[in-house]
Amino acid sequence: MSPAVTETTTQSGQIPEAIRPTTSRGYALTERGVHNISKGAPPPFPIPEFDDPYKKREWLLEHMAGAFRVFARKGYTEGSSGHISVRDPVDPNTFWINPLGIHFGLLKAKDMVQVDEDGNIIGGNKVAINAAGFAIHSALHKARPDVNAACHMHSVYGKAYSAFGKPLEMISQDACNFYKSHAVYTTFGGVAIEAKEGEEIAAAIGDGHGAILQNHGLITVGYTVDEAAYMFSLMERCCECQLLADAAENQGRKKQIIGDEEAAYTYHMNSDRETLYMEFQPDLQWEIAQNDDFLSFSKQSK
């Protein structure tokens, strides 16, 4: 099998020296954070801090279950494919992942499975997990100690766009969240059951926000599961927009690509961990309002 090829692998947050500290319009690249998009009052959804790692674990698992509910609503299910993982705050060498064969729309926090780096089930719901999910997520958590969560789905537009083996173009403000922060993994080695395939996918992502896996789907990572989930939904929507724009271009229309300066500025101001955490909260609130049964631990404490 030929070695994995990574295209457009980039360094997350790198901004060309030529456009520091202001853009040609005089826009300053200020300190990153959710304060940049909040005005008049403190930002509504700061990332919570915990003194008790066990309480943090419960919070993480509830937000993980919430992410699955969001993904179910958005139509990302495909049989037993697709998985989300979160690093365990009590034992960071282990992580939690969804059980095999349960619809995303049914998952609750108490359903998640804790596994160690060898794939042994050591806590939570002691049932089978997806073998490919373990291969991918275990490699990611080993390679990226800064990453606490990862999302991989076989969503429709991600799969369709992945066939071209091309990075996203900066055709919208939203796409700029992936400016120099996503890769294309162009060597599909078959279903990712082998550890080597997971390691190559992790290497392709590098220190970016995610990757387009050619002939496979999308994967995103984050400091929080909220960040990883929001970025997955955003990448999926960007793939949809890219396909629509490409189709229009084939009919003779011309795309306007955002310049490096503007894309770098937008990435810097919008794509930090605080802001991306906040961006997921509207979807999570909607799920809680519709049916909060996935909040296994919060409901027990009431």
C-alpha positions as CSV (number, residue, x, y, z in Angstrom):
1,M,0.0,0.0,0.0
2,S,1.4,3.4,-0.9
3,P,2.1,5.8,2.0
4,A,-0.5,8.3,3.0
5,V,-0.4,11.6,1.2
6,T,-1.4,14.8,3.0
7,E,-2.4,17.8,1.0
8,T,-2.8,21.3,2.5
9,T,-1.6,20.2,5.9
10,T,-1.2,23.4,7.8
11,Q,-0.4,24.8,11.2
12,S,-3.4,25.8,13.2
13,G,-3.4,29.5,13.9
14,Q,-0.3,30.4,11.9
15,I,-0.7,33.8,10.3
16,P,1.7,35.1,7.7
17,E,4.1,37.6,9.2
18,A,3.3,40.0,6.4
19,I,-0.2,40.6,7.8
20,R,0.7,41.1,11.4
21,P,-0.4,42.9,13.5
22,T,-3.1,44.6,11.3
23,T,-4.6,44.0,8.0
24,S,-4.3,46.5,5.1
25,R,-7.6,47.9,6.2
26,G,-6.1,48.5,9.7
27,Y,-8.0,45.7,11.3
28,A,-6.1,44.6,14.4
29,L,-5.4,40.9,15.1
30,T,-6.2,41.2,18.8
31,E,-6.1,38.6,21.6
32,R,-8.2,35.6,20.6
33,G,-11.3,34.7,22.5
34,V,-15.1,34.8,22.5
35,H,-15.0,38.4,23.7
36,N,-14.3,39.4,20.1
37,I,-17.8,38.5,19.1
38,S,-19.7,39.5,22.2
39,K,-20.6,43.2,22.9
40,G,-22.4,45.0,25.7
41,A,-22.1,42.2,28.3
42,P,-19.9,39.2,29.1
43,P,-20.1,36.3,26.7
44,P,-23.0,34.1,27.5
45,F,-21.3,30.7,27.4
46,P,-17.8,30.5,28.9
47,I,-16.1,27.2,29.0
48,P,-16.8,25.9,32.5
49,E,-14.0,25.0,34.9
50,F,-14.1,22.2,37.4
51,D,-12.2,21.4,40.6
52,D,-13.6,17.9,40.6
53,P,-12.5,15.8,37.6
54,Y,-15.5,13.4,38.2
55,K,-17.9,16.2,37.8
56,K,-16.1,17.3,34.7
57,R,-16.4,13.8,33.3
58,E,-20.2,13.9,33.8
59,W,-20.4,17.3,32.1
60,L,-18.3,16.0,29.2
61,L,-20.4,12.9,28.7
62,E,-23.6,14.9,28.7
63,H,-22.3,17.3,26.1
64,M,-21.0,14.3,24.1
65,A,-24.5,12.8,24.2
66,G,-25.9,16.2,23.2
67,A,-23.6,16.3,20.2
68,F,-25.0,12.9,19.0
69,R,-28.5,14.3,19.3
70,V,-27.6,17.3,17.2
71,F,-25.9,15.0,14.6
72,A,-29.0,12.8,14.5
73,R,-31.2,15.8,13.8
74,K,-28.9,16.9,11.0
75,G,-29.0,13.5,9.4
76,Y,-25.4,12.4,9.9
77,T,-26.3,8.8,10.7
78,E,-25.2,6.0,8.4
79,G,-25.8,2.5,9.9
80,S,-23.3,1.9,12.6
81,S,-20.7,4.2,11.1
82,G,-19.7,7.4,12.9
83,H,-18.2,8.1,16.3
84,I,-17.4,10.8,18.8
85,S,-14.7,10.5,21.5
86,V,-13.8,12.5,24.5
87,R,-10.6,12.2,26.6
88,D,-11.4,11.2,30.2
89,P,-10.4,14.0,32.7
90,V,-9.9,11.5,35.5
91,D,-7.6,9.2,33.5
92,P,-6.4,11.2,30.4
93,N,-4.8,8.1,28.9
94,T,-8.3,6.7,28.3
95,F,-11.2,8.0,26.4
96,W,-15.0,7.6,26.0
97,I,-16.7,6.6,22.8
98,N,-20.2,5.6,21.7
99,P,-21.4,2.0,21.7
100,L,-21.7,0.1,18.5
101,G,-25.1,-0.1,16.8
102,I,-27.1,2.5,18.8
103,H,-28.8,5.3,16.8
104,F,-27.4,8.7,17.6
105,G,-30.8,10.0,18.5
106,L,-31.2,7.5,21.3
107,L,-27.8,7.9,23.0
108,K,-27.6,9.2,26.6
109,A,-24.6,10.2,28.6
110,K,-24.8,6.9,30.6
111,D,-24.5,4.9,27.3
112,M,-20.9,5.9,26.6
113,V,-18.0,3.4,26.8
114,Q,-14.6,4.1,28.4
115,V,-11.7,2.4,26.8
116,D,-7.9,2.4,27.4
117,E,-5.2,2.8,24.8
118,D,-5.2,-0.9,24.1
119,G,-8.9,-1.0,23.4
120,N,-9.9,-2.7,26.7
121,I,-13.3,-1.6,28.0
122,I,-12.7,-0.3,31.5
123,G,-15.7,1.7,32.5
124,G,-19.1,3.0,31.7
125,N,-21.4,1.0,29.5
126,K,-19.4,-2.2,29.0
127,V,-20.6,-3.1,25.5
128,A,-19.0,-3.4,22.0
129,I,-17.6,-0.3,20.3
130,N,-16.8,0.3,16.6
131,A,-13.3,-1.2,15.8
132,A,-12.6,1.5,13.2
133,G,-13.6,4.1,15.7
134,F,-11.1,2.9,18.2
135,A,-8.3,2.8,15.5
136,I,-8.9,6.4,14.5
137,H,-9.7,7.9,17.9
138,S,-7.0,6.2,19.8
139,A,-4.3,7.3,17.3
140,L,-5.7,10.9,17.5
141,H,-5.7,11.1,21.3
142,K,-2.1,9.8,21.4
143,A,-0.9,12.2,18.7
144,R,-2.7,15.3,20.0
145,P,-2.5,15.8,23.7
146,D,-4.1,19.2,23.2
147,V,-7.2,17.5,21.7
148,N,-9.9,16.3,24.1
149,A,-12.5,15.4,21.5
150,A,-12.9,14.2,18.0
151,C,-15.9,13.6,15.6
152,H,-16.0,11.4,12.5
153,M,-19.1,10.8,10.5
154,H,-20.0,9.5,7.0
155,S,-22.2,12.5,6.3
156,V,-23.6,13.1,2.8
157,Y,-21.9,16.2,1.6
158,G,-18.6,15.3,3.3
159,K,-18.6,12.0,1.5
160,A,-19.5,13.5,-1.8
161,Y,-16.9,16.3,-1.6
162,S,-14.2,14.0,-0.3
163,A,-14.3,12.1,-3.6
164,F,-12.4,15.0,-5.3
165,G,-9.5,14.9,-2.8
166,K,-9.4,18.7,-2.6
167,P,-9.3,21.1,0.3
168,L,-12.1,23.6,1.0
169,E,-11.7,26.9,-0.9
170,M,-12.2,30.1,1.1
171,I,-15.5,31.0,-0.5
172,S,-17.3,32.2,2.6
173,Q,-16.7,33.7,6.0
174,D,-17.6,30.3,7.5
175,A,-15.0,28.5,5.4
176,C,-12.3,30.7,6.9
177,N,-12.6,28.8,10.1
178,F,-10.6,26.1,8.3
179,Y,-8.0,28.5,6.7
180,K,-4.7,26.8,6.9
181,S,-6.2,24.4,9.5
182,H,-7.5,21.4,7.6
183,A,-5.9,18.7,5.6
184,V,-6.9,16.2,2.8
185,Y,-6.0,12.6,3.5
186,T,-5.8,11.2,0.0
187,T,-4.8,7.6,0.5
188,F,-7.9,5.6,1.4
189,G,-6.6,2.3,2.7
190,G,-10.0,0.7,3.2
191,V,-12.2,0.6,6.3
192,A,-10.0,1.9,9.1
193,I,-9.8,-1.2,11.3
194,E,-6.0,-1.4,11.2
195,A,-4.0,0.7,13.6
196,K,-1.8,2.0,10.8
197,E,-4.8,3.6,9.0
198,G,-5.7,5.4,12.2
199,E,-2.2,6.6,12.7
200,E,-1.9,7.9,9.1
201,I,-5.2,9.8,9.5
202,A,-3.9,11.4,12.8
203,A,-0.7,12.3,11.0
204,A,-2.6,13.9,8.2
205,I,-4.6,16.1,10.5
206,G,-1.3,17.4,12.1
207,D,-2.2,20.2,14.4
208,G,-5.2,21.4,12.4
209,H,-8.9,21.4,13.1
210,G,-9.6,18.4,11.0
211,A,-9.4,16.6,7.6
212,I,-11.3,15.6,4.6
213,L,-10.7,11.8,4.2
214,Q,-10.9,11.1,0.5
215,N,-13.6,8.5,-0.4
216,H,-14.5,8.3,3.3
217,G,-15.8,11.4,5.1
218,L,-14.9,14.1,7.5
219,I,-13.1,14.3,10.8
220,T,-12.7,17.2,13.2
221,V,-11.1,17.7,16.6
222,G,-11.3,20.2,19.4
223,Y,-10.4,21.2,22.9
224,T,-14.0,20.5,23.9
225,V,-16.5,18.1,22.4
226,D,-18.6,21.2,21.7
227,E,-15.8,22.7,19.5
228,A,-15.3,19.4,17.7
229,A,-19.0,19.0,17.0
230,Y,-19.5,22.5,15.8
231,M,-16.5,22.3,13.5
232,F,-17.9,19.0,12.1
233,S,-21.3,20.6,11.3
234,L,-19.5,23.6,9.8
235,M,-17.2,21.5,7.7
236,E,-20.1,19.4,6.4
237,R,-22.0,22.6,5.5
238,C,-18.9,24.1,3.9
239,C,-18.6,20.9,1.7
240,E,-22.3,21.4,0.7
241,C,-21.6,25.0,-0.2
242,Q,-18.5,24.1,-2.1
243,L,-20.3,21.5,-4.2
244,L,-23.1,24.1,-5.0
245,A,-20.5,26.7,-5.9
246,D,-18.5,24.3,-8.1
247,A,-21.7,23.2,-9.9
248,A,-22.5,26.9,-10.6
249,E,-19.0,27.5,-11.8
250,N,-19.3,24.6,-14.2
251,Q,-22.2,26.6,-15.7
252,G,-20.0,29.5,-16.5
253,R,-20.2,31.5,-13.2
254,K,-17.0,32.6,-11.5
255,K,-16.3,32.2,-7.8
256,Q,-14.8,35.0,-5.7
257,I,-12.2,33.5,-3.4
258,I,-11.4,35.3,-0.2
259,G,-7.8,36.6,-0.1
260,D,-5.2,35.3,2.3
261,E,-5.2,38.5,4.4
262,E,-9.0,38.5,5.0
263,A,-9.1,34.7,5.5
264,A,-6.3,34.8,8.1
265,Y,-7.9,37.7,9.9
266,T,-11.2,35.9,10.0
267,Y,-9.6,32.7,11.2
268,H,-7.7,34.5,13.9
269,M,-10.8,36.3,15.3
270,N,-13.3,33.5,14.9
271,S,-11.6,30.1,15.3
272,D,-10.4,29.9,18.9
273,R,-11.5,27.3,21.4
274,E,-13.7,29.8,23.4
275,T,-15.6,31.0,20.4
276,L,-16.0,27.6,18.8
277,Y,-17.4,26.2,22.1
278,M,-19.9,29.0,22.2
279,E,-21.0,28.4,18.6
280,F,-22.2,25.0,19.5
281,Q,-24.4,26.1,22.4
282,P,-27.5,27.1,20.3
283,D,-27.8,23.6,18.9
284,L,-27.3,22.0,22.3
285,Q,-29.9,24.3,23.9
286,W,-32.4,23.3,21.2
287,E,-31.8,19.6,21.9
288,I,-32.3,20.2,25.7
289,A,-35.5,22.0,25.1
290,Q,-36.9,19.3,22.9
291,N,-35.9,16.3,25.0
292,D,-33.3,16.4,27.8
293,D,-33.3,12.7,28.6
294,F,-29.7,12.4,27.4
295,L,-28.6,14.4,30.5
296,S,-28.2,11.3,32.5
297,F,-26.3,12.9,35.4
298,S,-27.9,16.3,35.7
299,K,-31.4,14.7,35.8
300,Q,-30.3,12.3,38.6
301,S,-29.1,15.2,40.8
302,K,-32.5,17.0,40.5
